[in-house]
Amino acid sequence: MISDTNLPVTGIDTHAHIFRTDLPMTAERRYAPDYNALPEDFLTHLAGHRISHGILVQPSFLGTDNSFMLQALRQHPEKLKGIAVVDPTISDSELDTLDANGVVGIRLNLIKKPLENYTSPLWQTFLGKLATRKWVVEIQREIDDLATFLPAILKSGVEVIIDHFARTDEGIDPSTPTHQEFLDLLSSGAPIWTKVSAAYRCNADIEQAKEMLAILRSAYGHSNYFLWGSDWPNTQFEAQTNYKEQYDFMEALLPSMDERNKVLVTNPSKLFKF
C-alpha cells in the first residue's frame, strides 16, 4: 500500500467542490445545486488527467457543516486535503479535529458581502490559531478592495490564497489605483498565492487570461505563488464548461512546461505539504 508520503505528485488540482442535494444547506445561500458532485467523480477526473492529488474547498451553500468533505478526506487521505468554512468563534478542539482529518485551511467567500473587522481581537485571535497550525486563508473577493483588508489578515502570520484571478470582471488594470494596490502587495513579497483558475468567472477568454497572468507574473517577479484548480463542478457554469475544458484551458494558459510544472506540482506541493 502506498502511503500519503510516497504517492508521487504528478499534479495537484487545488480547487474543487463536492456535495449532494440532500445535504442541509444554509438559509442565506445565493445558489443551490440540483445535482450531486461526489468525491469518486472528482477522483475519476483527476486520474483521467494524470493529476495525483486534490484540494476540496467547502462550498458556501453548505455553510460550516464540513462533514461531507471530512468524510471524503478520511476515505482518501493519501490524495485529498481540504479547505473548510468555519466560524471565527470555533474552539481549539474543533480546529484540532479538522486538522487531524486533513483540513489545511479555511475559506472566506466574501463575494458581495460586507467586510468584517479583521483587526479585531476576535479575528486576530482566530487567525493566529490558524497560523499556529500552518493553515492558509483562502479568499474569494473582487479585486477592487482586496488591498484594504489583506494586510490585517496577513498580520496574523497566515498565508493567503486569492481565488480565480482576483475575480475581476474587466481584467486586471495597473492604471486602476485599487488594482495597483493589490499588485503592490504581491510585489512586496507577502505570502499571497493566486489561483490562475476559473477565468470564466472573470468573463475572460484565453487571451484575456494570458494578459492577467502576465500582469500578475510581473508583479510577483516570478511564478512561485501561482496555483491552479479546475473549479469542478463549475457551479452555476455547468452548462458552459467542464473538467476537460478547464484542464485544456490551463494547458493553453501555461504553454511553458517549466511554469506549468511549477503551478501544478512545485507550488502546491510546497504550500499544502504533499
C-alpha positions in Angstrom: 0.0 0.0 0.0 1.3 3.4 -1.0 1.3 5.9 1.9 0.5 9.6 1.5 4.2 10.5 1.8 5.1 8.1 -1.0 2.4 8.8 -3.6 4.2 10.6 -6.4 2.9 14.1 -7.1 2.1 14.4 -10.8 -0.2 17.4 -10.3 -2.4 19.0 -7.7 -5.9 20.4 -8.5 -6.2 22.9 -5.8 -9.9 23.8 -6.2 -12.9 21.5 -6.4 -16.2 21.1 -4.6 -18.1 18.1 -3.5 -21.8 18.0 -2.4 -25.1 16.2 -2.5 -28.5 17.7 -3.0 -29.8 16.1 0.2 -27.3 17.8 2.5 -28.5 20.6 4.7 -27.9 24.0 3.0 -27.6 27.4 4.6 -30.6 29.7 4.5 -28.6 32.6 3.2 -27.2 30.7 0.2 -27.2 32.5 -3.2 -27.3 29.2 -5.1 -28.3 25.6 -4.6 -27.3 22.8 -6.9 -29.8 20.3 -8.4 -27.2 17.5 -8.9 -24.6 15.6 -6.9 -20.9 16.2 -7.1 -19.3 13.2 -5.5 -15.7 12.6 -4.4 -15.4 9.5 -6.6 -16.4 11.6 -9.6 -13.7 14.1 -8.8 -11.1 11.4 -8.4 -12.1 9.9 -11.8 -11.4 13.3 -13.3 -8.0 13.6 -11.6 -7.0 10.1 -12.8 -8.1 10.9 -16.4 -5.9 13.9 -16.5 -2.8 12.4 -14.8 -3.3 14.5 -11.6 -2.4 12.7 -8.4 -3.8 15.0 -5.7 -6.6 17.4 -5.0 -7.8 20.1 -2.6 -11.5 20.1 -1.7 -13.0 23.5 -0.9 -16.1 23.6 1.2 -18.9 25.1 -1.0 -20.5 28.2 0.6 -24.1 26.8 0.3 -23.1 24.1 2.9 -22.0 26.7 5.4 -19.9 25.5 8.3 -21.1 21.9 8.2 -17.9 20.4 6.7 -18.9 16.8 7.5 -19.4 15.6 3.9 -16.0 16.9 2.9 -14.4 15.4 6.0 -15.8 12.0 5.2 -14.1 12.2 1.8 -10.8 13.3 3.3 -10.9 10.4 5.7 -11.6 8.0 2.9 -8.8 9.3 0.7 -6.1 10.7 3.0 -3.3 9.9 0.5 -4.9 12.0 -2.2 -7.1 14.7 -0.8 -6.8 17.7 1.6 -9.5 20.2 2.5 -10.3 23.9 2.9 -13.1 24.3 5.5 -15.6 27.0 6.2 -15.8 27.8 9.9 -17.0 30.5 12.3 -14.2 32.6 14.0 -15.5 31.5 17.4 -14.6 27.9 16.7 -12.9 26.1 19.6 -9.4 24.8 19.6 -10.6 21.2 19.9 -12.8 21.6 16.8 -9.8 23.1 14.9 -7.7 20.2 16.0 -10.3 17.7 14.8 -10.4 19.3 11.4 -6.6 19.4 11.3 -6.4 15.7 12.1 -8.8 14.9 9.3 -6.8 16.6 6.6 -8.0 20.2 6.7 -5.3 22.7 5.8 -7.1 26.0 5.7 -10.3 28.0 5.8 -12.2 29.8 3.1 -13.7 33.3 3.3 -16.2 33.7 0.4 -16.6 37.4 0.6 -18.4 37.9 -2.8 -20.9 40.7 -2.4 -20.6 40.5 1.4 -19.8 43.3 4.0 -16.3 43.0 5.3 -15.5 42.1 8.9 -13.1 44.0 11.1 -10.1 41.7 10.7 -8.1 43.8 13.1 -10.5 43.0 15.9 -9.3 40.7 18.8 -11.8 38.1 17.7 -10.4 37.8 14.2 -6.7 38.2 15.2 -7.0 35.5 17.8 -8.8 33.2 15.4 -6.3 33.9 12.6 -3.4 33.4 15.0 -4.7 29.9 15.8 -4.7 29.2 12.0 -1.2 30.5 11.7 0.0 28.2 14.5 -1.4 25.2 12.7 0.2 26.4 9.4 -3.2 26.7 7.8 -4.0 29.0 4.9 -6.8 31.5 4.5 -8.4 31.3 1.1 -10.3 34.4 -0.1 -12.9 34.8 -2.8 -13.4 38.5 -3.3 -13.4 41.0 -6.1 -10.0 42.7 -6.7 -11.3 46.3 -6.0 -10.8 46.3 -2.3 -8.5 43.4 -1.6 -5.6 45.7 -0.6 -7.8 47.4 2.1 -8.1 44.3 4.3 -5.4 41.8 3.3 -2.7 43.4 5.4 -4.8 42.9 8.5 -5.2 39.2 7.7 -1.5 38.8 6.9 -0.5 40.5 10.1 -1.6 37.3 12.0 1.1 35.3 10.3 -1.2 33.2 7.9 -0.5 32.7 4.2 -3.3 33.8 1.9 -4.7 32.4 -1.3 -6.7 34.6 -3.7 -9.3 32.8 -5.8 -9.8 32.9 -9.5 -7.6 35.8 -10.8 -9.0 38.0 -8.0 -12.4 37.8 -9.5 -12.1 40.8 -11.8 -14.9 41.4 -14.4 -12.8 43.5 -16.8 -9.3 42.3 -16.4 -6.5 43.5 -14.2 -5.6 47.1 -14.9 -2.5 48.5 -13.3 -3.7 52.0 -14.1 -6.6 51.5 -11.8 -5.4 52.5 -8.3 -7.1 49.7 -6.4 -5.8 47.1 -8.8 -2.3 48.5 -8.5 -2.5 48.5 -4.7 -3.2 44.8 -4.9 -0.3 44.3 -7.3 1.9 46.2 -4.9 1.1 43.7 -2.2 2.2 40.9 -4.5 5.4 42.8 -5.2 6.1 43.3 -1.5 6.9 39.6 -1.0 3.9 39.0 1.2 2.8 35.3 1.3 -0.1 35.7 -1.1 -0.9 32.9 -3.5 -3.1 33.4 -6.6 -5.2 30.8 -8.3 -5.0 31.2 -12.0 -8.2 29.3 -12.4 -11.9 29.7 -13.4 -11.2 32.6 -15.9 -14.9 32.2 -16.9 -15.8 33.7 -13.6 -13.9 36.8 -14.7 -15.6 36.8 -18.2 -12.2 36.2 -19.6 -11.2 34.2 -22.7 -7.8 32.7 -23.1 -6.1 35.8 -24.4 -7.5 37.9 -21.6 -6.5 35.3 -19.1 -2.9 35.3 -20.5 -2.9 39.1 -20.1 -4.0 38.8 -16.5 -1.4 36.1 -15.9 1.4 38.3 -17.4 0.4 41.2 -15.1 0.4 39.0 -12.0 3.7 37.4 -13.0 5.2 40.8 -13.5 4.0 42.0 -10.1 5.4 38.9 -8.3 8.6 38.9 -10.4 8.2 35.1 -10.7 5.7 32.2 -10.9 6.3 30.8 -7.5 2.9 31.7 -6.0 0.6 30.6 -8.7 -1.8 27.7 -8.2 -4.3 26.0 -10.5 -7.7 24.5 -9.8 -10.4 23.1 -12.1 -13.2 24.7 -10.0 -15.1 21.4 -10.7 -18.0 21.0 -11.0 -18.0 24.6 -12.2 -21.1 25.6 -10.2 -23.5 28.0 -11.9 -21.5 27.5 -15.1 -22.1 23.7 -15.5 -23.7 24.2 -18.9 -20.8 26.3 -20.2 -17.7 24.3 -19.2 -16.5 21.0 -17.7 -13.3 19.4 -16.3 -11.7 18.7 -19.6 -12.3 22.2 -20.9 -10.7 23.7 -17.8 -7.7 21.4 -18.0 -7.2 22.3 -21.7 -7.6 26.0 -20.8 -4.8 25.6 -18.2 -2.5 23.9 -20.8 -3.1 26.8 -23.2 -2.6 29.4 -20.4 0.7 27.7 -19.3 2.4 26.6 -22.5 5.8 26.6 -20.8 6.3 23.2 -19.3 8.6 24.7 -16.6 6.0 27.1 -15.5 3.2 24.5 -15.8 5.2 22.1 -13.6 5.6 24.9 -11.0 1.9 25.7 -11.0 0.7 22.0 -10.9 3.4 20.4 -8.8 6.1 22.5 -7.1 4.0 25.4 -5.8 1.0 23.5 -4.4 3.3 20.8 -3.0 5.2 23.4 -1.0 2.0 25.2 0.2 -0.1 22.1 1.1 2.9 19.9 2.1 2.0 16.9 -0.1 
